[in-house]
């Protein structure tokens, strides 16, 4: 298991290695394997890139983002301009059902509402807006329509975990209540954690995943 000092060094190196991140504006602190990033960034896309970079580092057991997006003068846009750009981006994204996702913007923060059939549609709506100029943050309140019974969801997730990560599947418990899935148990890394959450969200009919997984490190 990595020490907090080694983990801090690895995270700092990964942030510096990613060309989409200005690592000089990010502070890194680590305690008991939980990484905290602090500082100010120029764009929301850079904040998301920083989170992805930390998740790539082995030994990370948790992440706390204390990063504030302070837009550079050239990146500032009015809420109306952001809303128009976001609406156009959703309309042009073939993975997002036309007219199913609505956009509201306040002080550079986008709120998405509506209902879709699949998790990938939910994620695609968010993904296509992160890099828009002027965006300071995003709240995704889109819901996923429940489609099948809980027992069927449980079998789908268990089978997918076994196919994709046989070792981890033995240590993960799946509980389904309606369209809400709770995962509990132990995984070895943030990558395995994210993979398990992704598997659960990919099951047909899942609208929410409650994460009780423990990253053993």
C-alpha positions in Angstrom: 0.0 0.0 0.0 1.3 3.5 -0.9 2.0 6.0 1.8 0.2 9.3 1.8 3.4 11.0 0.8 4.0 8.7 -2.2 0.4 9.0 -3.2 0.6 12.8 -3.1 3.7 12.7 -5.3 2.0 10.3 -7.8 -1.1 12.5 -8.0 0.9 15.7 -8.5 2.9 14.0 -11.3 -0.3 12.8 -13.0 -1.8 16.2 -12.9 1.4 17.7 -14.3 1.5 15.1 -17.1 -2.0 15.8 -18.4 -1.8 18.6 -21.0 -5.4 19.7 -20.4 -4.6 20.7 -16.8 -2.7 23.7 -15.4 -1.3 21.9 -12.4 0.3 25.0 -11.0 -3.1 26.2 -9.8 -3.9 23.0 -8.0 -2.9 22.0 -4.4 -2.8 18.4 -3.4 -3.4 17.0 0.1 -3.7 13.3 1.0 -4.9 11.7 4.3 -5.4 8.0 4.7 -5.6 7.5 0.9 -8.2 10.3 0.3 -7.0 12.9 -2.1 -8.2 16.5 -1.7 -7.6 19.0 -4.6 -7.8 22.7 -3.9 -7.3 25.9 -5.9 -8.8 27.8 -8.8 -9.2 26.7 -12.4 -10.1 28.6 -15.6 -12.7 26.2 -16.9 -15.2 23.5 -15.7 -13.7 21.1 -18.3 -10.3 21.5 -16.5 -11.9 20.7 -13.2 -13.4 17.5 -14.6 -10.1 16.6 -16.2 -8.3 17.0 -12.8 -10.8 14.6 -11.2 -10.3 12.0 -14.0 -6.5 12.3 -13.5 -6.7 11.5 -9.8 -8.9 8.5 -10.5 -6.2 7.1 -12.8 -3.7 6.9 -9.9 -3.5 3.6 -8.2 -3.9 3.6 -4.4 -6.5 6.5 -4.3 -9.3 5.5 -1.9 -11.4 8.7 -2.2 -11.5 12.1 -3.8 -12.6 15.5 -2.5 -12.7 18.4 -4.9 -12.3 21.9 -3.3 -11.7 23.4 -6.7 -13.3 26.7 -7.7 -13.8 27.7 -11.4 -12.9 31.3 -11.9 -13.4 32.1 -15.6 -10.6 34.0 -17.4 -11.9 37.1 -19.1 -11.9 35.4 -22.5 -14.0 32.5 -21.2 -16.9 34.6 -19.7 -20.3 34.3 -21.3 -23.8 35.5 -20.3 -26.3 32.9 -19.0 -28.4 33.5 -22.1 -25.4 32.7 -24.4 -24.6 29.6 -22.3 -28.2 28.4 -22.4 -28.3 28.8 -26.2 -25.0 27.0 -26.7 -26.1 24.1 -24.3 -29.5 23.7 -26.1 -27.8 23.5 -29.5 -25.2 21.0 -28.2 -27.9 18.7 -26.8 -29.9 19.0 -30.1 -26.8 18.0 -32.1 -25.9 15.1 -29.8 -27.3 11.9 -31.4 -27.1 10.1 -28.0 -29.5 12.5 -26.3 -33.2 12.0 -27.2 -34.5 15.1 -28.8 -36.6 17.3 -26.5 -36.1 15.1 -23.5 -33.5 17.2 -21.6 -34.2 20.8 -20.6 -31.6 23.5 -19.7 -31.5 26.2 -17.1 -28.5 28.5 -16.5 -27.8 30.7 -13.5 -24.5 32.4 -12.8 -22.7 30.1 -15.2 -24.1 26.9 -13.6 -26.2 24.6 -15.9 -29.1 22.6 -14.4 -30.4 19.7 -16.6 -33.9 18.3 -16.0 -36.1 15.8 -17.9 -36.4 12.1 -18.2 -34.6 9.6 -20.4 -34.6 5.8 -20.8 -31.0 4.9 -20.4 -28.0 5.8 -18.2 -25.8 6.5 -21.3 -28.3 9.2 -22.4 -28.1 10.8 -19.0 -24.2 10.7 -19.1 -24.1 11.9 -22.7 -26.2 15.0 -21.9 -23.7 16.0 -19.2 -20.6 15.1 -21.2 -21.4 17.3 -24.2 -21.8 20.4 -22.0 -18.7 20.3 -19.8 -16.4 22.0 -22.3 -18.7 24.8 -23.3 -17.2 28.2 -22.9 -18.5 30.1 -19.8 -19.7 27.1 -17.8 -18.7 27.1 -14.2 -20.5 24.0 -13.1 -23.3 21.5 -13.8 -26.2 20.0 -11.9 -27.6 16.9 -13.7 -31.1 16.3 -12.4 -32.3 14.2 -15.3 -34.1 11.1 -14.2 -34.0 7.6 -15.8 -37.3 5.9 -16.4 -37.6 2.6 -14.5 -38.3 -0.2 -17.0 -38.0 -3.7 -15.5 -38.3 -5.6 -12.2 -35.7 -5.5 -9.4 -34.9 -9.2 -9.7 -34.1 -8.8 -13.3 -31.8 -5.8 -12.6 -30.0 -7.8 -9.9 -29.3 -10.7 -12.3 -28.1 -8.3 -15.0 -25.6 -6.6 -12.8 -24.3 -9.8 -11.2 -23.8 -11.3 -14.6 -22.0 -8.2 -16.0 -19.7 -8.0 -12.9 -18.8 -11.6 -13.4 -18.0 -11.1 -17.1 -16.1 -7.9 -16.7 -14.3 -8.3 -13.3 -14.6 -11.8 -11.9 -12.4 -11.2 -8.8 -14.3 -8.0 -7.8 -17.7 -9.6 -8.3 -17.0 -12.0 -5.4 -16.6 -9.0 -3.1 -19.5 -6.9 -4.2 -23.1 -7.2 -2.9 -26.0 -5.9 -5.1 -29.3 -4.7 -3.5 -32.1 -3.4 -5.6 -35.1 -1.4 -4.4 -37.3 -0.5 -7.4 -35.0 1.3 -9.8 -32.4 2.1 -7.1 -29.3 -0.1 -6.8 -27.0 -0.2 -3.8 -23.5 -1.6 -4.2 -21.5 -2.6 -1.1 -18.3 -4.5 -0.4 -14.6 -4.0 -1.2 -12.7 -3.2 -4.3 -8.9 -2.7 -4.8 -8.8 0.6 -6.6 -10.7 3.7 -7.7 -10.6 2.2 -11.2 -12.4 -1.0 -10.0 -14.8 1.2 -8.0 -15.7 3.3 -11.1 -16.0 0.1 -13.2 -18.5 -1.4 -10.8 -20.6 1.8 -10.6 -20.6 1.9 -14.4 -21.8 -1.7 -14.6 -24.7 -0.9 -12.2 -25.7 2.2 -14.1 -25.6 0.3 -17.4 -28.3 -2.2 -16.3 -31.6 -1.5 -18.0 -34.0 0.2 -15.6 -31.5 1.6 -13.1 -32.2 5.2 -12.2 -29.9 5.7 -9.3 -26.8 3.9 -7.8 -26.0 4.3 -4.1 -22.3 3.8 -3.5 -21.3 1.9 -0.4 -18.2 0.4 -1.9 -15.0 0.6 0.1 -11.7 1.0 -1.7 -9.2 -1.2 0.1 -6.1 0.3 -1.5 
